[in-house]
Amino acid sequence: MSLLVVATYPVSGGPVLSGPVHSDAGVLYVGGSPVPASQGTSAMLGAALAVSDYLGTPAPYALIAGDIGRGDGTRAVYARLADVAAEVCPSVVAFHYMQPVMALMRQAVCDLGETFPDALLVADAGGMYAAKAAGVAGRFELMTPDVGEVGFLADPEATHPAYVSHYLFGTEGFDPPGLVRLAAQSDGSARVLLVKGKTDHISLLGDIVGTVDAPDVPALEAIGGTGDTITGLAAGFMAAGFPTVDAAMCASRANRHAGHAMVATPAMRAADLVAVLPDVFSEYLCGWSGVCPVCP
Amino acid sequence: MLFKRSKKREVPGDALGIFLFDEVSSAIRAEKVLMAEECEVALVAPPHHLRAGCDLAVSVARVEYVGAARVLADAGVVVREWVDDAEGTAEVCDLVTTEDFGEWLMIRSGNMKITVRRENGVIVNTSGGGCPDIPYLNIELVGKTIWEAPRPKELGYTLCGLMLDRAFCEARELLGGESR
């Protein structure tokens, strides 16, 4: 069981990096090269690594390239995806911060479907935007939209959250169950959604199957990367063999408890959250999931 | 929580055409160049069949096409195509909300958020979004004040960057930045 993360990192012209993820003295490395700490991919990878470190499962494997929004790194990782996937034989493939290019995503999903038909696909951020806009959302196992993004999944005309209709936007009257249902009906949704918000909603095929609202840590919304850590946690749990809905529930709970444990303020970093995850797992994960590396 | 929508211009849809670009940053630059020439423009989503993913177009009154195209060419803005019909375009989401965190104020524009310290305007966080310039903008902006930091749309390349720019401008307005 292994997790392959396909994404970019925020360095202009940064080379393609691929390899297992590890951390040393708070710095994240991919294939031996350091990755800048920021919201986005490093937050996601940090959380996924915390899961594998705790459960003793294989470390996540990353395929990333430098991209600050021009799409060059995104194109570079798509070009390498088939070769790297053949090397890793992933059970879970997560697409994260990438330029949302519909044609490239469509081709990648098609190719992965032929070579690794059993791999579970996860998408967040630009990977999710591309998958939905390209009409291949239904091929995905899990997506992790936030309040502003679930309306995008539900809007069949939108190809980017910037174009979401006002009535679908996550403000007053926000209706996650209704939006999740709309998204499923219009083929804009993965099989499972984890909608991040004041209350997190987990849905399966358009129906809400679980909610998580405690502990309530409002400051997390302001901290860049704390949505990325949820995605990393969920993908990490899936790669460890958790059923997807259970993985989403555990990810939501772990993220909130980590926010509570770090006494989150809007001025903190996603790395602060990642740092307390081992303690959160140690205290709660066995009770949530029945999975415990130290229990008999 | 505050809700705000920008004023819409009063140009009939059937009198507009659109410039298409290969990069969002080109559309943003085109808007800036054309507005400097007092040309009435708007950033819009291209019609569905002309979209590739992260797209942004500039709508202009059809009667102004020739002059606008010359302005863009003189400024070195590369236009992919002119479409003589704006039917099927969509407005960029213009809903802005705020969240009060006491010492800090979070401003949300579309899928993007920026959080600033009230007393000094220091950007303490940016969050949301999914395009690759967003982590880059986070690194470039956090720690600077909203008056000294460059505007996100001067640094970014994508629609997420554009939405962050709107939140950034709203933060300046709310904290009285223009007068500082």
Interface residues (C-beta under 8 A of the other chain):
Chain A: T8 Y9 P10 S12 P36 S38 Q39 G40 T41 S42 D67 I68 G69 R70 G71 G73 T74 Y97 M98 Q99 P100 V101 M102 A103 D124 A125 G126 G127 M128 Y129 A130 A133 A134 D146 G148 E149 F152 E157 A158 T159 H160 P161 A162 Y163 V164 H166 F169 T171 E172 P218 A219 E221 A222 I223 G224 G225 T226 G227 T265 P266 A267
Chain B: M1 F3 E23 V24 S25 A45 H48 R51 A52 G53 C54 D55 A90 E91 V92 C93 L95 T97 E99 F101 W104 M106 R108 G110 N111 M112 K113 T115 R117 V124 N125 T126 S127 G128 G129 G130 C131 P132 D133 I134 P135 Y136 N138 I139 V142 G156 Y157 T158 L159 C160 G161 L162 M163
